[in-house]
Amino acid sequence: MAPSFQDLPQDGVDDHDEDEIDFSDLQEAYNVHLEEGLDTFVVIDGLPVVPEESKDKLTKFVGRKLTSVGKLKGEMFMPVDDSGKTQGFAFVEYESPDQAAAAIKQLHGVPLDKKHTMAVNKLTDIDRYGNADLDDEYHAPVLPDFAEKEHLRWWVGDGRDQLAMYRNDTVGVFWNEKEEGLENCVDREHWTEAFVQWSPLGTYLTSVHSQGVQLWGGPSWTRQMRFAHPGVNLVDFSPNENYLVTWSHRPLTVDENHPILSVEEDGKNYIIWDIATGKVLRSFVTIDLPGPPTDPEGNPVKKKIQWPAFKWSADDKYVARMTPAQSVSVYELPRMNLLDKQSVKIEGIIDFEWSPATPQRDSKKDYEQLFCFWTPELGSNPAKVGLMSVPSKEIVRTRNLFNVSDAKLHWQSDAKYVCVKVDRHSKSKKSLATNLEIFRVQEKGVPVEVVDAIKDTVINFAWEPHGDRFVLITAGEVPVGAAVPPKTSISFFCPEKVKPPAVGNFKLIKTIDKKNSNAIYWSPKGRFVVVATVHSNQSFDLDFWDLDFEGEKEEKDKDLTANLQLMATGDHYGVTDIEWDPSGRYVITSASVWKHQMENGYHLYDFKGELLREEPVEKIKQLLWRPRPPTMLSKDEQKKIRKNLREYSRVFDQEDEDRKNTANREVIDRRRRALEEWLAWRRATEEDLREEREELGLEKLDINGVDGDDEAGGEYVEEIVEEIIDETEEVVT
């Protein structure tokens, strides 16, 4: 039957009201969510302008970079003008907004060649900036007047060192005065919410808050930079203070309107920052260490993290992170791109450490950094220690090890050696022993020397800074059910004397038995070392040793490069922390309230072990010397200073004397002002008393030891005598 048109409304007549019609199904099916859809689009600007025949080549080149961070949806659109030339920009669509955000983060500002740098932005930024109130007329920018900033290393010129003290809710920075005690430089309440930390070169004081981290510096202690990381728990600097890592136990929750963090940081735990710009370089999630989720009793096991998880090369050019038992990912700075676009696969890897200085291997002229790693025994394969060169990723030395229970990697500060402390178990696995595998990095072929004359397990090891000697502490096996830890032994090692520049084999100098020591603290200048007992409830020993004692050597030590001497012993009840000042002149020990609440305070010693000061400090939490940057003097200039040390000493002694005299004059002036105020008060009180007695009709009171009637005929004299005991004048040229 054919359709009938008789019932259709006449022209101009509509029986249906559009408001009554339900279009919701059509809207849901065909509605375009602009914000959601356009978030996957990015605009690439800064591209070369090329003719039509080179367009495909340029598209492929740019496409390879874009697909390195995510998958593209469709082809790249690169507009051309009437002549067929490209116009220097292009559009692409990613599969998800997260991939688009990653492209912006990683590719914005990446150079294509010497003349062209990519600028990658969201397509939705056009609306954001287009809706802003912009003036159509150009106005030249107004440059602010030059304002000189405070020098961030202002304290270096002073011969004294500084330290930070966190006690109660107050953080203070103090000058260390040998005789006068600590001189306050700045003191602020609630300066931090968690802890304070100096940057490696002492430029910044770090405060940690619930919303992030702040860096302070300069003579006025103004805020230099802030880094937003809600819930931050830990902070770590790169060696040269160029970069900062912040970590929070809880993953970040970032709103898209956050002024600093982007949605890419959402769900991450680590953020790596550029300190100079305050910008985020990259963010990462925490990698949990392998282990059972529950203990034998079924209770959940607290997850452990490696800290620092990101480890820096000595020159800040690389940062690396380990995926336990799998690989090491090396990133190039400041772009934070993965070196060669892939991680270094090292099956079973347990730990790795960068060399603390740029290595100088024999016959190696090209630039390199080294890191040392070790892997356990896997099946029939032995445990292995290796040295890898970066950026080539070449393994320059390996060594196989057997019956290994554990290993620790210890670099010498100049990267001359790396000592691998290897704990070996017997075939029955009932006993442990330790031997040292020392890689001589700067010698041809990187030979390995083995020190195996160690009976017990090594619980602590420390190289002498910038030296060839080391100290270790050993302990026997702990008997089952023993309430008291076993006695420890301290062993000192040094090389034999050989013809320079060679270094002889390492030999034992001396072993001290039946000790309770568990910690080793070398002076930053070498030679002197403190061996101590910390975090103990029963022993608090401090032993001060000199390895270059100027006295007579024992006959058995004639061929060794050390002369060991115990200079002093001491004790500090409840000691929890020990730290040398940067100059190696003073040692400070402290008992922190974070560990216990008994006799909190600090002791200050000189390098010889003489107690200079003992101060109780209520609720002291931290006591940290301020580090100093490396000297800018050449070796010849340093040699000249050592040669003429007496002349320089006179200058500094005079400065110390002048400072002391200035302080004494301030004390005298303060006392004189107090005396004058008291005398003025006394005269006013006497006058009031006389007037009151006269009003009452009483006789005059003998105030100064003179009768009232004889006051007119007598005279009262009060003298204040100041005497200079000694005064000398010396002309210093």
C-alpha positions as CSV (number, residue, x, y, z in Angstrom):
1,M,0.0,0.0,0.0
2,A,1.4,3.3,-1.0
3,P,2.0,5.9,1.8
4,S,-0.6,8.5,2.2
5,F,0.3,12.1,2.5
6,Q,-3.2,13.3,3.3
7,D,-2.4,13.6,7.1
8,L,0.7,15.8,6.7
9,P,0.3,19.3,8.1
10,Q,-0.2,22.1,5.7
11,D,2.6,24.6,5.0
12,G,3.2,26.8,8.0
13,V,1.2,24.6,10.3
14,D,3.1,22.4,12.9
15,D,1.1,20.3,15.4
16,H,4.3,19.1,17.2
17,D,6.0,21.1,19.9
18,E,9.9,20.6,19.7
19,D,10.2,21.0,23.5
20,E,8.1,17.9,24.0
21,I,10.4,15.7,21.8
22,D,13.1,13.7,23.6
23,F,16.4,14.0,21.8
24,S,18.5,12.5,24.6
25,D,19.3,9.2,22.7
26,L,20.5,11.1,19.7
27,Q,22.6,13.6,21.7
28,E,24.2,10.7,23.6
29,A,25.0,8.9,20.3
30,Y,26.3,11.9,18.4
31,N,27.5,14.4,20.9
32,V,31.1,15.4,20.5
33,H,33.0,15.8,23.8
34,L,35.3,18.5,22.7
35,E,37.6,18.8,25.8
36,E,37.9,15.0,26.1
37,G,38.5,14.5,22.4
38,L,40.9,17.3,21.8
39,D,43.1,16.4,24.8
40,T,44.6,13.6,22.6
41,F,45.8,16.1,19.9
42,V,49.1,17.9,20.1
43,V,50.6,20.7,17.9
44,I,54.3,20.3,16.9
45,D,55.8,23.7,16.0
46,G,59.4,24.7,15.1
47,L,59.7,22.3,12.2
48,P,61.8,23.0,9.2
49,V,60.1,24.5,6.1
50,V,60.8,22.0,3.3
51,P,59.6,21.6,-0.3
52,E,57.0,19.0,-1.3
53,E,59.5,16.4,-2.3
54,S,61.1,16.4,1.2
55,K,57.8,16.4,3.1
56,D,57.6,12.5,3.4
57,K,61.2,12.4,4.7
58,L,60.5,15.0,7.3
59,T,57.2,13.3,8.3
60,K,59.0,10.0,8.9
61,F,61.8,11.7,10.9
62,V,59.4,13.6,13.2
63,G,57.1,10.6,13.4
64,R,59.8,8.4,14.9
65,K,60.3,10.9,17.7
66,L,56.6,11.2,18.4
67,T,56.0,7.4,18.4
68,S,58.8,7.0,21.0
69,V,56.5,8.1,23.7
70,G,53.1,6.7,22.6
71,K,51.0,5.3,19.7
72,L,49.6,7.7,17.1
73,K,46.0,7.5,16.0
74,G,46.0,8.0,12.3
75,E,48.6,9.9,10.2
76,M,50.3,13.2,11.0
77,F,48.8,16.2,9.3
78,M,51.4,18.7,8.1
79,P,49.9,21.7,6.2
80,V,51.5,23.1,3.1
81,D,51.1,26.5,1.3
82,D,50.2,27.1,-2.3
83,S,53.7,26.4,-3.5
84,G,53.7,23.0,-1.8
85,K,56.1,23.9,1.0
86,T,55.4,22.9,4.6
87,Q,54.6,25.7,7.0
88,G,56.7,24.6,10.0
89,F,54.1,22.9,12.1
90,A,52.0,19.7,12.2
91,F,49.2,18.0,14.1
92,V,49.0,14.5,15.5
93,E,46.5,12.5,17.6
94,Y,47.5,10.1,20.3
95,E,45.5,7.1,21.5
96,S,45.1,8.6,25.0
97,P,45.4,12.0,26.8
98,D,48.2,10.4,29.0
99,Q,50.3,9.7,25.9
100,A,49.7,13.2,24.6
101,A,50.8,14.6,28.0
102,A,53.9,12.4,27.9
103,A,54.8,13.7,24.5
104,I,54.6,17.3,25.6
105,K,56.7,16.5,28.7
106,Q,59.5,14.6,26.9
107,L,59.6,16.2,23.5
108,H,59.0,19.9,24.1
109,G,62.2,21.7,23.6
110,V,64.0,18.8,22.0
111,P,66.4,19.9,19.2
112,L,65.9,18.5,15.7
113,D,69.1,19.9,14.4
114,K,71.3,22.9,15.0
115,K,68.7,25.4,13.7
116,H,65.4,23.8,14.7
117,T,63.9,22.9,18.1
118,M,60.5,21.2,18.5
119,A,57.8,23.0,20.5
120,V,55.1,20.5,21.5
121,N,51.8,21.8,23.0
122,K,48.2,20.7,23.6
123,L,45.7,21.7,20.9
124,T,43.4,22.8,23.8
125,D,45.9,25.4,24.7
126,I,44.7,27.5,21.8
127,D,41.3,28.0,23.6
128,R,43.0,28.6,26.9
129,Y,45.2,31.3,25.6
130,G,42.8,32.5,22.9
131,N,40.2,33.4,25.5
132,A,42.6,35.5,27.5
133,D,42.3,39.3,27.5
134,L,45.1,40.2,25.1
135,D,45.9,43.7,24.0
136,D,46.0,44.1,20.2
137,E,48.6,46.8,20.4
138,Y,52.2,45.8,21.1
139,H,53.8,47.1,24.3
140,A,57.5,46.6,24.9
141,P,58.1,44.6,28.0
142,V,59.2,46.6,31.1
143,L,62.4,45.3,32.4
144,P,62.7,45.5,36.2
145,D,65.6,47.4,37.7
146,F,68.7,45.4,38.4
147,A,68.7,44.1,42.0
148,E,71.8,42.5,43.2
149,K,71.2,39.1,44.8
150,E,72.9,37.8,47.9
151,H,75.9,35.5,47.3
152,L,74.9,32.0,48.1
153,R,78.4,31.0,49.2
154,W,78.9,34.0,51.5
155,W,80.0,32.0,54.5
156,V,83.0,30.4,52.7
157,G,85.2,33.5,53.3
158,D,85.0,33.1,57.0
159,G,87.5,30.9,58.7
160,R,84.8,29.4,60.9
161,D,82.4,26.6,60.0
162,Q,78.7,26.6,60.5
163,L,76.3,23.9,61.7
164,A,72.5,23.5,61.8
165,M,70.8,22.5,65.0
166,Y,67.2,21.3,65.1
167,R,65.8,21.2,68.6
168,N,62.2,21.3,69.8
169,D,60.4,23.1,67.0
170,T,63.2,25.5,66.3
171,V,66.0,25.3,63.6
172,G,69.1,27.4,64.1
173,V,72.3,27.9,62.2
174,F,75.4,28.7,64.3
175,W,79.0,29.7,63.9
176,N,81.4,27.4,65.7
177,E,83.6,29.3,68.1
178,K,86.4,27.3,69.6
179,E,86.4,29.1,73.0
180,E,83.2,31.1,73.1
181,G,80.8,28.3,72.1
182,L,78.2,28.6,69.4
183,E,77.4,32.0,68.0
184,N,73.8,32.2,66.6
185,C,73.5,33.2,63.0
186,V,69.8,32.6,62.5
187,D,67.0,31.0,64.6
188,R,63.5,30.3,63.4
189,E,60.6,28.4,64.9
190,H,58.7,25.9,62.7
191,W,61.2,26.2,59.9
192,T,60.6,22.6,59.0
193,E,57.9,20.0,59.7
194,A,60.0,16.9,59.4
195,F,63.8,17.4,59.2
196,V,66.5,19.6,57.7
197,Q,69.3,18.7,55.3
198,W,72.2,20.5,53.8
199,S,72.9,20.2,50.1
200,P,76.2,18.4,49.2
201,L,78.2,21.6,48.7
202,G,76.5,23.5,51.5
203,T,74.8,26.1,49.3
204,Y,71.2,25.3,50.5
205,L,69.5,24.4,53.7
206,T,66.6,22.1,52.9
207,S,63.3,22.2,54.9
208,V,60.7,19.5,54.4
209,H,57.0,20.2,54.7
210,S,53.7,18.4,54.1
211,Q,53.3,20.2,50.8
212,G,56.8,19.9,49.5
213,V,60.5,21.0,49.9
214,Q,62.0,24.5,50.3
215,L,65.7,25.6,49.8
216,W,67.1,28.5,51.9
217,G,70.3,30.4,51.6
218,G,72.2,33.7,51.5
219,P,73.2,35.9,54.4
220,S,69.5,36.7,55.0
221,W,68.4,33.1,54.8
222,T,65.7,33.8,52.2
223,R,63.9,31.1,50.3
224,Q,65.7,30.4,47.1
225,M,63.4,27.7,45.6
226,R,60.4,25.6,46.4
227,F,59.3,22.2,45.0
228,A,55.7,21.1,45.3
229,H,55.5,17.4,46.4
230,P,52.5,16.8,48.7
231,G,53.4,14.2,51.4
232,V,57.1,14.2,50.6
233,N,59.1,11.9,52.9
234,L,62.7,11.9,51.6
235,V,65.0,14.2,49.6
236,D,68.3,13.6,47.7
237,F,70.6,15.9,45.8
238,S,72.9,15.3,42.9
239,P,76.6,15.7,43.8
240,N,76.9,19.1,42.1
241,E,73.6,20.4,43.4
242,N,72.0,20.6,39.9
243,Y,69.2,18.2,40.5
244,L,66.9,17.1,43.3
245,V,64.9,13.9,43.9
246,T,61.8,13.9,46.2
247,W,60.0,10.8,47.3
248,S,56.7,10.1,49.0
249,H,55.5,6.8,50.3
250,R,52.0,7.5,49.1
251,P,51.5,8.0,45.3
252,L,50.7,11.5,44.3
253,T,47.2,12.6,43.5
254,V,47.4,15.5,41.1
255,D,44.5,17.7,39.9
256,E,44.7,18.9,36.3
257,N,44.6,22.5,37.5
258,H,47.7,22.1,39.7
259,P,49.9,25.1,39.1
260,I,53.2,23.1,39.0
261,L,52.5,19.4,38.7
262,S,50.9,17.8,35.6
263,V,48.6,14.8,35.3
264,E,51.7,12.8,34.3
265,E,52.8,13.0,38.0
266,D,49.5,11.5,39.1
267,G,50.1,8.2,40.8
268,K,53.9,8.6,41.0
269,N,56.2,8.5,44.0
270,Y,59.5,10.0,42.8
271,I,60.0,13.4,41.1
272,I,63.3,14.5,39.7
273,W,63.6,18.4,39.6
274,D,65.9,20.9,37.9
275,I,67.1,23.1,40.8
276,A,67.9,26.1,38.7
277,T,64.5,26.3,37.0
278,G,62.3,24.5,39.6
279,K,60.8,22.4,36.8
280,V,59.9,18.7,36.9
281,L,62.2,16.7,34.7
282,R,60.5,13.3,35.1
283,S,58.5,11.3,37.6
284,F,58.5,7.6,38.5
285,V,56.6,5.0,40.6
286,T,58.2,3.1,43.5
287,I,59.6,-0.4,42.6
288,D,59.1,-2.7,45.5
289,L,62.0,-4.9,46.5
290,P,61.4,-8.6,45.9
291,G,60.3,-10.6,48.9
292,P,57.4,-12.5,50.4
293,P,54.3,-10.5,51.2
294,T,53.8,-12.1,54.6
295,D,56.1,-13.5,57.3
296,P,56.0,-17.2,58.4
297,E,53.2,-16.3,60.9
298,G,51.0,-14.8,58.2
299,N,51.5,-11.2,59.1
300,P,52.0,-8.7,56.3
301,V,55.6,-7.7,55.8
302,K,56.5,-4.0,55.6
303,K,57.8,-3.2,52.1
304,K,61.3,-1.9,51.9
305,I,62.6,0.6,49.4
306,Q,66.1,1.3,48.2
307,W,67.3,4.8,49.2
308,P,68.6,6.5,47.3
309,A,66.8,4.7,44.5
310,F,68.3,7.1,41.9
311,K,72.0,7.2,42.0
312,W,74.1,10.0,40.3
313,S,77.3,9.9,38.3
314,A,80.1,12.1,39.8
315,D,79.6,14.9,37.2
316,D,75.7,15.0,37.3
317,K,75.5,13.9,33.6
318,Y,73.8,10.6,34.4
319,V,71.3,9.2,36.9
320,A,70.6,5.5,37.2
321,R,67.9,3.3,38.8
322,M,67.9,-0.4,39.4
323,T,65.1,-2.8,38.8
324,P,66.0,-5.5,41.3
325,A,67.2,-8.8,39.7
326,Q,66.6,-7.4,36.2
327,S,68.3,-4.3,34.9
328,V,69.8,-0.8,35.5
329,S,68.2,2.1,33.7
330,V,70.7,4.9,32.9
331,Y,69.2,8.4,32.1
332,E,71.0,11.3,30.5
333,L,70.6,14.7,32.1
334,P,69.0,17.2,31.8
335,R,66.6,15.6,29.3
336,M,66.1,12.5,31.4
337,N,66.0,10.3,28.3
338,L,67.0,6.6,28.6
339,L,70.5,6.1,27.4
340,D,70.4,4.3,24.0
341,K,66.6,4.0,24.5
342,Q,67.0,0.8,26.6
343,S,67.9,-0.4,30.0
344,V,71.1,-2.4,30.7
345,K,69.9,-6.0,31.4
346,I,71.9,-7.6,34.3
347,E,70.2,-10.8,35.4
348,G,69.9,-11.1,39.1
349,I,71.5,-7.7,40.0
350,I,71.4,-7.0,43.7
351,D,73.2,-3.6,44.0
352,F,75.2,-1.1,42.0
353,E,77.3,2.1,42.9
354,W,78.6,4.9,40.7
355,S,82.3,5.9,41.1
356,P,82.3,9.1,43.4
357,A,84.8,10.8,41.1
358,T,85.5,10.8,37.4
359,P,87.7,7.7,36.9
360,Q,91.1,8.0,35.3
361,R,91.8,4.5,34.0
362,D,95.2,3.6,32.5
363,S,95.3,4.4,28.7
364,K,91.7,5.5,28.7
365,K,91.5,8.9,27.0
366,D,87.8,9.1,26.1
367,Y,85.2,10.4,28.6
368,E,83.6,7.8,30.8
369,Q,81.9,7.2,34.1
370,L,82.0,3.8,35.9
371,F,79.6,1.9,38.0
372,C,80.2,-1.3,39.9
373,F,77.5,-4.0,40.3
374,W,77.2,-7.5,41.7
375,T,74.9,-10.5,41.0
376,P,74.4,-13.6,43.2
377,E,74.9,-17.2,42.3
378,L,72.1,-18.3,39.8
379,G,71.9,-22.0,39.3
380,S,75.3,-23.3,38.4
381,N,76.6,-19.8,37.5
382,P,78.8,-18.1,40.2
383,A,78.2,-14.8,41.8
384,K,79.8,-11.9,39.8
385,V,81.2,-8.4,40.3
386,G,81.5,-6.2,37.3
387,L,82.6,-2.7,36.3
388,M,80.7,-1.0,33.5
389,S,81.7,2.1,31.5
390,V,79.1,4.7,30.6
391,P,78.1,5.8,28.0
392,S,79.6,2.9,26.0
393,K,78.0,0.3,28.4
394,E,81.2,-1.7,28.0
395,I,82.0,-4.1,30.9
396,V,85.7,-3.4,31.6
397,R,86.3,-5.9,34.3
398,T,84.4,-8.9,35.9
399,R,85.3,-11.3,38.7
400,N,83.6,-14.5,39.6
401,L,82.9,-15.3,43.3
402,F,81.8,-18.6,45.0
403,N,79.8,-19.4,48.1
404,V,78.6,-15.8,48.5
405,S,76.0,-14.9,51.1
406,D,76.2,-11.2,50.6
407,A,78.4,-8.4,49.2
408,K,78.8,-4.7,49.7
409,L,80.5,-2.2,47.3
410,H,82.8,0.5,48.7
411,W,84.4,3.1,46.4
412,Q,87.4,5.1,47.4
413,S,86.6,8.9,47.2
414,D,89.0,9.5,44.2
415,A,87.8,6.4,42.3
416,K,91.2,4.8,42.6
417,Y,89.8,1.6,44.2
418,V,86.5,-0.2,44.7
419,C,86.5,-2.7,47.5
420,V,83.9,-5.5,47.4
421,K,83.3,-6.9,50.9
422,V,82.3,-10.5,50.3
423,D,80.6,-12.6,53.0
424,R,81.2,-16.2,52.2
425,H,79.5,-19.2,53.8
426,S,81.1,-22.6,54.4
427,K,80.0,-25.6,52.4
428,S,77.8,-26.6,55.3
429,K,76.5,-23.0,55.5
430,K,76.9,-23.0,59.2
431,S,79.6,-20.3,59.5
432,L,80.5,-17.1,57.7
433,A,83.8,-15.4,56.9
434,T,84.7,-12.2,54.9
435,N,87.3,-11.4,52.3
436,L,87.9,-8.2,50.5
437,E,88.2,-8.0,46.7
438,I,89.9,-4.7,45.9
439,F,89.8,-3.5,42.3
440,R,92.7,-1.2,41.4
441,V,90.8,0.9,38.9
442,Q,93.6,3.2,37.7
443,E,96.1,0.4,37.1
444,K,96.5,-1.3,33.7
445,G,93.9,-4.1,33.3
446,V,92.2,-3.3,36.6
447,P,94.0,-5.9,38.7
448,V,92.1,-7.3,41.7
449,E,93.9,-7.8,45.1
450,V,92.4,-10.2,47.6
451,V,92.6,-9.6,51.4
452,D,91.5,-12.9,53.0
453,A,93.3,-12.9,56.3
454,I,90.0,-12.0,58.1
455,K,88.6,-14.5,60.5
456,D,85.2,-13.1,61.4
457,T,82.5,-11.2,59.5
458,V,83.2,-7.6,58.6
459,I,80.3,-5.4,60.0
460,N,81.8,-2.0,59.0
461,F,84.3,-0.8,56.4
462,A,85.6,2.7,55.5
463,W,88.2,4.1,53.1
464,E,90.4,7.0,54.1
465,P,89.2,10.1,52.1
466,H,91.7,10.9,49.3
467,G,94.0,8.2,50.7
468,D,95.0,4.5,50.3
469,R,94.2,3.2,53.8
470,F,91.1,1.7,55.4
471,V,89.7,0.6,58.7
472,L,87.3,-2.3,59.3
473,I,85.4,-3.7,62.2
474,T,84.8,-7.5,62.6
475,A,82.4,-9.4,64.9
476,G,82.1,-13.0,65.8
477,E,78.9,-15.1,65.5
478,V,76.2,-14.2,68.0
479,P,75.4,-17.1,70.3
480,V,71.7,-18.1,70.2
481,G,69.8,-16.4,73.0
482,A,72.6,-14.0,73.9
483,A,71.4,-10.7,75.4
484,V,74.8,-9.0,74.9
485,P,76.2,-8.5,71.4
486,P,79.6,-10.1,70.8
487,K,82.9,-8.3,71.2
488,T,84.3,-6.6,68.1
489,S,87.8,-6.1,66.7
490,I,89.2,-3.1,64.9
491,S,91.7,-3.6,62.1
492,F,93.8,-1.0,60.3
493,F,95.3,-1.6,56.8
494,C,97.6,0.4,54.6
495,P,99.8,-0.3,51.5
496,E,103.4,-1.4,51.7
497,K,106.1,1.1,50.7
498,V,107.0,0.9,47.0
499,K,108.6,3.2,44.5
500,P,106.1,5.9,43.4
501,P,103.7,6.3,41.6
502,A,102.9,2.6,42.2
503,V,100.9,1.5,45.3
504,G,102.0,-1.5,47.2
505,N,99.9,-4.4,48.4
506,F,97.6,-3.8,51.4
507,K,98.9,-5.1,54.7
508,L,97.5,-5.2,58.2
509,I,98.9,-2.6,60.5
510,K,97.3,-3.6,63.8
511,T,94.2,-5.3,65.2
512,I,92.6,-4.2,68.5
513,D,90.5,-7.0,70.1
514,K,87.8,-7.1,72.7
515,K,86.1,-3.8,71.8
516,N,82.4,-2.8,71.5
517,S,83.0,-0.4,68.5
518,N,80.6,-0.5,65.6
519,A,81.2,2.7,63.6
520,I,84.0,4.4,61.7
521,Y,84.3,8.2,61.1
522,W,87.3,9.4,59.0
523,S,88.3,13.0,59.0
524,P,87.4,14.6,55.6
525,K,91.1,15.5,55.2
526,G,92.2,11.9,56.0
527,R,94.9,10.8,58.5
528,F,92.7,11.0,61.6
529,V,89.8,8.6,62.4
530,V,87.3,8.1,65.2
531,V,86.2,4.6,65.9
532,A,83.1,4.6,68.1
533,T,80.2,2.8,69.6
534,V,76.8,4.3,68.7
535,H,73.2,3.4,69.2
536,S,74.1,1.2,72.2
537,N,72.6,0.9,75.6
538,Q,75.8,-0.5,77.2
539,S,78.8,1.1,75.7
540,F,79.6,4.7,74.4
541,D,83.3,4.5,73.5
542,L,85.2,7.1,71.4
543,D,88.7,6.3,70.2
544,F,90.7,8.9,68.4
545,W,93.5,7.5,66.1
546,D,96.3,9.1,64.1
547,L,97.7,7.1,61.2
548,D,100.6,9.5,60.5
549,F,101.9,9.8,64.0
550,E,105.2,11.7,64.0
551,G,106.8,9.6,66.7
552,E,109.2,6.6,66.2
553,K,107.9,3.7,64.2
554,E,108.0,0.2,65.4
555,E,110.4,-2.1,63.6
556,K,107.7,-4.2,62.1
557,D,106.0,-1.2,60.5
558,K,109.1,0.2,58.8
559,D,107.9,-0.9,55.4
560,L,104.3,0.4,55.8
561,T,102.8,3.8,54.8
562,A,101.4,4.5,58.2
563,N,102.4,5.0,61.8
564,L,99.4,4.2,64.0
565,Q,98.9,5.9,67.4
566,L,95.9,6.1,69.8
567,M,95.7,9.8,70.7
568,A,92.8,9.9,73.2
569,T,89.7,8.0,74.3
570,G,86.4,9.4,75.5
571,D,82.8,8.5,76.0
572,H,79.4,10.2,75.4
573,Y,76.5,8.6,77.1
574,G,73.7,7.7,74.6
575,V,75.6,9.0,71.6
576,T,73.6,8.5,68.4
577,D,75.5,10.6,65.8
578,I,79.1,11.6,65.1
579,E,80.2,14.1,62.4
580,W,83.5,15.8,61.5
581,D,83.5,19.4,60.5
582,P,84.5,20.1,56.8
583,S,88.0,21.3,57.8
584,G,88.8,18.2,59.9
585,R,89.6,20.3,63.0
586,Y,86.5,19.3,65.1
587,V,84.3,16.3,65.8
588,I,80.8,16.7,67.2
589,T,78.9,13.9,68.9
590,S,75.2,14.2,69.7
591,A,72.5,12.3,71.5
592,S,69.2,12.8,69.5
593,V,65.8,12.7,71.0
594,W,64.7,10.8,68.0
595,K,66.5,7.8,69.4
596,H,66.1,8.2,73.1
597,Q,65.3,10.9,75.7
598,M,68.2,10.5,78.1
599,E,70.8,13.3,78.4
600,N,70.2,14.8,75.0
601,G,72.9,17.2,73.9
602,Y,76.2,17.4,72.2
603,H,80.0,17.2,72.9
604,L,82.6,19.0,70.8
605,Y,86.1,17.6,70.5
606,D,89.2,18.7,68.6
607,F,90.8,16.3,66.1
608,K,93.2,15.0,68.9
609,G,90.2,13.9,71.0
610,E,90.3,16.8,73.6
611,L,86.9,17.6,74.9
612,L,86.3,21.4,74.2
613,R,82.6,21.7,75.1
614,E,79.8,19.7,76.6
615,E,76.3,21.1,76.2
616,P,72.9,19.6,77.2
617,V,70.2,20.6,74.7
618,E,66.6,19.8,75.4
619,K,64.9,17.8,72.7
620,I,67.8,18.1,70.2
621,K,67.0,16.2,67.0
622,Q,69.7,17.0,64.5
623,L,73.1,18.6,64.5
624,L,74.7,18.9,61.0
625,W,77.9,20.6,59.9
626,R,77.5,22.7,56.8
627,P,79.5,21.2,53.9
628,R,82.1,23.3,52.1
629,P,82.5,23.3,48.3
630,P,85.8,22.1,46.8
631,T,88.7,24.5,46.9
632,M,89.3,26.6,43.8
633,L,93.0,26.8,44.5
634,S,95.4,25.0,42.2
635,K,97.7,22.3,43.6
636,D,100.6,24.8,43.3
637,E,98.7,27.4,45.3
638,Q,97.8,24.9,48.0
639,K,101.5,23.8,48.1
640,K,102.5,27.5,48.6
641,I,100.1,27.9,51.4
642,R,101.4,24.8,53.2
643,K,104.9,26.1,52.8
644,N,104.1,29.5,54.2
645,L,101.6,28.3,56.8
646,R,103.1,30.2,59.7
647,E,102.7,33.5,57.9
648,Y,99.1,32.8,57.2
649,S,98.6,31.5,60.7
650,R,99.7,34.9,62.1
651,V,97.0,36.6,60.0
652,F,94.3,34.3,61.2
653,D,95.5,34.4,64.8
654,Q,95.3,38.2,64.7
655,E,91.8,38.0,63.2
656,D,90.8,35.7,66.1
657,E,92.4,38.1,68.6
658,D,90.6,41.1,67.1
659,R,87.3,39.2,67.2
660,K,87.9,38.3,70.8
661,N,88.8,41.9,71.7
662,T,85.7,43.1,69.9
663,A,83.6,40.7,71.9
664,N,85.4,41.8,75.2
665,R,84.7,45.4,74.4
666,E,81.1,44.6,73.8
667,V,80.9,42.9,77.2
668,I,82.6,45.9,78.8
669,D,80.2,48.3,77.1
670,R,77.2,46.2,78.1
671,R,78.3,46.1,81.7
672,R,79.0,49.9,81.7
673,R,75.5,50.6,80.4
674,A,74.0,48.3,83.0
675,L,76.0,50.1,85.8
676,E,74.9,53.5,84.5
677,E,71.3,52.4,84.5
678,W,71.6,51.1,88.0
679,L,73.3,54.3,89.3
680,A,70.6,56.4,87.7
681,W,67.9,54.3,89.3
682,R,69.7,54.6,92.6
683,R,69.9,58.4,92.5
684,A,66.2,58.7,91.6
685,T,65.3,56.3,94.4
686,E,67.4,58.2,96.9
687,E,65.8,61.5,95.9
688,D,62.3,60.1,96.2
689,L,63.2,58.7,99.7
690,R,64.5,62.1,100.9
691,E,61.4,63.9,99.7
692,E,59.2,61.3,101.4
693,R,61.1,61.6,104.8
694,E,61.0,65.4,104.6
695,E,57.2,65.3,104.1
696,L,56.9,63.0,107.1
697,G,59.1,65.2,109.2
698,L,61.8,62.5,109.7
699,E,65.5,63.2,110.0
700,K,67.7,62.7,107.0
701,L,68.8,59.1,106.4
702,D,72.5,58.2,106.2
703,I,72.5,56.5,102.8
704,N,76.1,56.8,101.8
705,G,77.6,56.1,105.2
706,V,77.7,59.8,106.1
707,D,75.5,61.3,108.8
708,G,72.7,63.5,107.5
709,D,74.1,66.5,109.5
710,D,77.6,66.1,108.1
711,E,76.5,65.6,104.5
712,A,77.2,69.1,103.5
713,G,80.7,69.0,104.9
714,G,81.6,65.6,103.5
715,E,82.2,64.1,100.1
716,Y,81.4,60.7,98.7
717,V,83.6,59.4,95.8
718,E,82.9,56.3,93.8
719,E,85.6,55.1,91.3
720,I,85.4,52.6,88.5
721,V,88.9,51.4,87.4
722,E,89.5,49.7,84.0
723,E,93.0,48.3,83.6
724,I,94.7,47.1,80.4
725,I,96.8,44.1,81.4
726,D,98.7,43.8,78.1
727,E,98.7,45.4,74.7
728,T,100.9,44.5,71.7
729,E,101.0,45.9,68.2
730,E,102.4,43.9,65.2
731,V,102.7,45.0,61.6
732,V,101.8,42.2,59.2
733,T,103.0,42.5,55.6
